[in-house]
Amino acid sequence: MSNKIKILDIKRVNQKLNRLAWQVYEQNSAEKKIIVVGIASRGLILAKQLVKTIEEISDIETTIGYLELDKVNPYNKEVSVDLSPDEYLGKVVILCDDVLNSGKTLMYAAKHFLTTPLTKLSTLVLVDRNHNRYPIKADYVGLSLATTLKEYINIELKGANKGVYLS
């Protein structure tokens, strides 16, 4: 990690996750149940940590889902979700990912849910890089960070190196 700059340490990442959980709760306090879907591996880790806090601070019942897609070429492979459409029909769905870069991943992930009537579909990211090329935004953002296109954001969500790094 020597050539990486630590943007957020473990304490600040946890603060951001806590604030995001409170925002989700405040915006959905009238709901009895919400579905939190993590995109790929880091989005799922983020979703699990978010749900843990939501369950601590509220009475909202939560279900965690996992969405997998080809992030490089999402149009070449079907999006797969470990939940059936009946499980999120008429519910609030929060789509979670670690970083919003161009918006392509969130756009294709959100597209999957457009064939099922939902109460609301929201997006949540830990870091928004502000390089959107697709017409999608994050409803809940932990950190908005202006970067160059050559810079890379690496997020560790487990272990002693938990944090957000810029390289």
Rosetta blueprint (number, residue, H / E / L):
1 M L
2 S L
3 N L
4 K L
5 I E
6 K E
7 I E
8 L E
9 D L
10 I H
11 K H
12 R H
13 V H
14 N H
15 Q H
16 K H
17 L H
18 N H
19 R H
20 L H
21 A H
22 W H
23 Q H
24 V H
25 Y H
26 E H
27 Q H
28 N L
29 S L
30 A L
31 E L
32 K L
33 K E
34 I E
35 I E
36 V E
37 V E
38 G E
39 I E
40 A H
41 S H
42 R H
43 G H
44 L H
45 I H
46 L H
47 A H
48 K H
49 Q H
50 L H
51 V H
52 K H
53 T H
54 I H
55 E H
56 E H
57 I H
58 S L
59 D L
60 I L
61 E E
62 T E
63 T E
64 I E
65 G E
66 Y E
67 L E
68 E E
69 L L
70 D L
71 K L
72 V L
73 N L
74 P L
75 Y L
76 N L
77 K L
78 E L
79 V L
80 S E
81 V E
82 D L
83 L L
84 S L
85 P H
86 D H
87 E H
88 Y H
89 L L
90 G L
91 K L
92 V E
93 V E
94 I E
95 L E
96 C E
97 D E
98 D E
99 V E
100 L E
101 N L
102 S L
103 G L
104 K H
105 T H
106 L H
107 M H
108 Y H
109 A H
110 A H
111 K H
112 H H
113 F H
114 L L
115 T L
116 T L
117 P L
118 L L
119 T L
120 K E
121 L E
122 S E
123 T E
124 L E
125 V E
126 L E
127 V E
128 D E
129 R L
130 N L
131 H L
132 N L
133 R L
134 Y L
135 P L
136 I L
137 K L
138 A L
139 D L
140 Y E
141 V E
142 G E
143 L E
144 S E
145 L L
146 A L
147 T L
148 T L
149 L L
150 K L
151 E L
152 Y L
153 I E
154 N E
155 I E
156 E E
157 L L
158 K L
159 G L
160 A L
161 N L
162 K L
163 G E
164 V E
165 Y E
166 L E
167 S L
